[in-house]
Amino acid sequence: MPQKKAHKLSEELERRLLHGLHLEWSSAKASNPDPRIQTLTPPVFALNDATGTLALWNGSRREISFSRQFLSLHPWDAIREVLLHEMAHQVAHEILGAADQPPHGPSFRLACDLLGANPKASGSYPSLRERLAMGHTSPEDALTQRIQKLFALAQSTNPHESEAALAKARSLMEKHRIDTLETKGPHDEYTTLFLGQPALRHHREYYALANLLTEHYFVRCIWAMACVVEKGKMGRVLEVSGARSHVLTAEYVYHFILKAVDRAWMDLQKEGGQTLGRYRKSDFAEGLVEGFSQTLREDKKKGEMSLLPEWVKDPVLDAYMGRRYPRVTTRTRRVNHVDGQLISKGKEAGRRITLRPGVEKKRAPKGTLLTE
C-alpha cells in the first residue's frame, strides 16, 4: 500500500499544534483524581522530523517531542492517544521511580492505568483503520470485516437474503460481546474514537445522537474535553467507546443520520419556499433523531431483525470506561423557544428513515483533521 505524503506544516500551524498539546496535557492532569498526578509539572513540547517514531519522552530534557509526519497525517484523537502514552512515560520516570526499569516496565504500566492511556500507542503502532486498510488484522479485526460484509449483503433487494444477513450480523456482534466478557485481558478488546471534531459548542442534535447511539448500538458515549486546535482553546468532542465492531457501526450510524438530516432539511425548505435559521434546523434534526429512535424501539418490541443487539450490562466495558474516565459528571440542558411543528416534522422524517448498512463503502474518510 503506498504511503501517504505528509503535509508540510507552516510555522503558525506548528505553534497551534504545540499549544494544543500543552492544553491536552494540562487537561489530562487537571481531570485526574490521583494526587500524585497533581504534582506533575509540564514538560517541554517539541516537534521532530522522525518517520519511524510517533512521539518520544526524553527524561533528561523533560521533553515530549512529536513527529511532524505523524501530526500532519492523523486526526486529533490519534494524537491525543499518543500524548497520553508519552505522559505515562513521564509519570513513570518522575513520580513512580522507573529509572532502572525497562521503558514499558511495571511502573509504566501502572502509569497507563492511572492516566487511562494505551500502553501500545508508540513506535509504529497503527490505528484500527490503518490495520484494516493494510490487511494486518487480529482475530477481532477479522470479525469486524466479516460483520461489515454482512452489512453490505443486507442492502440486497431480496428481503430473505437481507434479513438473513442482518440476523447473522447481529449474532456475530452478540457473540463478540460474550467472548469479550469472558476474556482475561479486559482493555485490549475495546477502542475509542472521536465522532466529529472538537468544537467550542455543539448543536442540540449532536446530544440527541449521542443518546441514540448509547441506547441502541451497544456503545458508551462521553462528551470529552479536547483541544480545538484552530481556536487554541479546549472544547468538547463526542467520544464513542466499545467493542471494535460496535464502535465502527456507531460511527457509520452517526454520519448516516447527519447526512439524512441535511437532505431532509433541504427538502423541507424547498417545499416551504423559505430559508430557516440554524436553530430551527436543530429543532427539526432533534425531532428526526427521536423519530428514528422510536422506530428502532418498535423494531425491538416486534422482534424484527436489525442491527440492534439487546442491551445488557457489560462489566468489562464499564471497567474500561472507569479507567479511561475516572471522573464523569452529568448535566441536563434546558432549551427555550423551540418550534414544536418543526420537531414533529422531524419525527415524521426520522420514522421514514431506512438505515442501509454499507459500512465498508460509506464510512467517513479517515484523513487528518488538521488543515491550514
Buried (B, 14 or more C-beta within 10 A) or exposed (E): EEEEEBBEBEEEBEEBBBBBBBBBBEBBBEBBEBEEBEEBEEBEBBBBEBEEBBBBBBBEEBBBBBBBBBBBBBBBBBBBBBBBBBBBBBBBBBBBEBEEBEEBEEBBBBBBBBBBBBBEBBEEBBBBBBBBEEEEBEEBBEBBBBBBBBBBBBEEEEEEEBBBBBBBBBBBBBEBBEBBBEEEEBBBBBBBBBBBBBBEEBBBBBBBBBEBBBBBBBBBBBBBBBBBBBEEEBBBBBBBBBBBBBBBBBBBBBBBBBEBBEEBBEEBBEEEEEEBEEBBBBBBBBBBBBBBBEBBEEBBEEEEBBBBBEEEEBEBBEEBBEBBBBEEEEEEEEEEEBBEEBBBBBBEBBBEBEBEBBBBEBBBEBEBBBEE
